[in-house]
Amino acid sequence: MTTIRMERLAKSYGDQPVLHELSLEVRAGELLTLLGASGSGKTTLLRILAGLERADTGRVVFGDTVVQDGAACLAPQKRGLGMVFQNYALWPHLDVLGNLALALREQGLPRADIAQRVDEALQTVGLAGLQRRAIHQLSGGQQQRVALARALVARPRVLLMDEPLSNLDAGLREQLRDEIRALQQRLGITTVFVTHDQTEALAMSDRIALLHQGRLVELGSPEQVYTRPQSPYAAHFLGKANVLDGHAEAEGWARVGQMRLRLAAPSGSGAVQILIRPEALSWAQGQVDNVVDCSIAQVHMLGPLREYTVQADSLGCSMVLLEPSSLPPHNGSARVHLPPQALRAWSDGDAAQPPSYNTARAAS
């Protein structure tokens, strides 16, 4: 298994910076997701790893091999990688066998070895027996599997995937997401997966690297980056979040509107932003801290969940609460509990801009 090290990579197009001296390591055998909005630099970073782009400065190392530095840039075909593109990039005039065998023929492998490798790759992705099927005769899910098989047939040490599920409908996307993750774990291949879909990232990844304007602003396991984000930007990007504007008072307390809320951790002093996830809110039972009287403004059925928008006049804001739709619905007014351990606070200065991961502490 191969590690990937990216060291102080910078890239600009004209006078527009895309990456700002970004450093990141992908552990051997893990699936690391590069997550971010359009323009965050994630696809540019992936293309630098693939050798399709060259960084202005910095270094990329696969295992013990420097594939790019200031002096040299190793060609893509010499990096020992497989890549799955967003549009699959399959040759329409070739059948499945032809698409998979093309790179192997260029390597000069004997015909028998090519046939064996193609059979193995198709078996791996669940397409055994479709060697002679034309590309236009395949469904979207089958084409995605062919693209994955083509990336695996050369037995790469690194797998790069650029939003490979974005062209599929929701049901098929979820099915193939799980299949790719299971296959990656079984093969133990070091994988970098690019997506803008936070649900996809949370479901598939060993770790998530969140990019914002060419900087790494969050790095950790899905649980870490979701439950303990390092900035309000990360909290909003990685799911729904209720953010309350308040003022820190005594240690472990903050005033929001007309109420004092207990916090599980110190929040500094002065103006603060306080985050709580919708699923962490609950209907109050008995006498506990941080109970707010609310009126229910809206209710939406979301399949397994029911989403409530509640108005909390004492806090001066509305909040979103999620609960299983199997429970009886609430109407009218309600008392809502904000558990102290679920509240995460930032001072206004820390909240204004997501930190660069070069200076921010790791999620812990």
Secondary structure, DSSP 8 states (H G I E B T S, - for coil): ---EEEEEEEEEETTEEEEEEEEEEE-TT-EEEEE--TTSSHHHHHHHHHTSS--SEEEEEETTEEEE-SS-B--GGGS-EEEE-TT----TTSBHHHHHHHHHHHTT--HHHHHHHHHHHHHHTT-TT-TT-BGGGS-HHHHHHHHHHHHHTT--SEEEEESTTTTS-HHHHHHHHHHHHHHHHHHT-EEEEEES-HHHHHHH-SEEEEEETTEEEEEE-HHHHHHS-SSHHHHHHTS--EEEEEEE-STTEEEETTEEEE-SS---SEEEEEEE-GGG-EE--SS-SSEEEEEEEEEEEETTEEEEEEEETTTTEEEEEEEETTS----SEEEEE--GGG-EEEEHHHHSS---TTTS----
